[in-house]
Each structure stands twice: as C-alpha cells, then as structure tokens.
Amino acid sequence: MGALTVAVFRPSSMLDHVDRLTLDVVEPDGTPRMILASRARFPGSFTRHKEVPRPDRSQVAGILFVDDEGTENGGLIQKGRIDWF
C-alpha cells in the first residue's frame, strides 16, 4: 500500500484567494478511497459505489474513507461552528 503526501507552498498573499480545497483519492476503476472536502463540496454518503444524499451533512467539512465495496467506512467530519448548543 502506498502513501500520498500533498504539500502546498504559497505566498501568504495568495492564501487570501483560496476558498476551498477538495482532494479525491480514486482507484483506477473509479472507486473513491478518500475524500477531503470543504462545506461547499462535501458529498453525501457512499453505498456500493453510489452517492446517497445526506441533507444532514450540508454544513460539515472533513474526510471520508471508502472500502473495497464502494461503501463509506468512516471518516472525520466537523461543523466548525461556535454556536453549537
């Protein structure tokens, strides 16, 4: 199993223009393995290679992991809100 490392080096003035980052690690057959996305592009859940809408995830960002079957198999998500209660 290989490892993926992503590093981005930009002058601080360019960081003001970055509004989202999305990274999909995909197998040659098109199966996603890891999805890293902001709120604007966060997907629903995956079940047997199909994305299922999840309206409850409309305000989250994070990382999803997908297994050999093409089904979501965990992840890390967060709302990033201060007024959580």
Buried (B, 14 or more C-beta within 10 A) or exposed (E): EEEEEEEEEEEEEEEEEEEEEEEBBEEEEEBBBBBBBBBEEBBBBBEEEEEEEEEEBEEBBBBBBBEEEBEBEEBEBEEEEEEEE
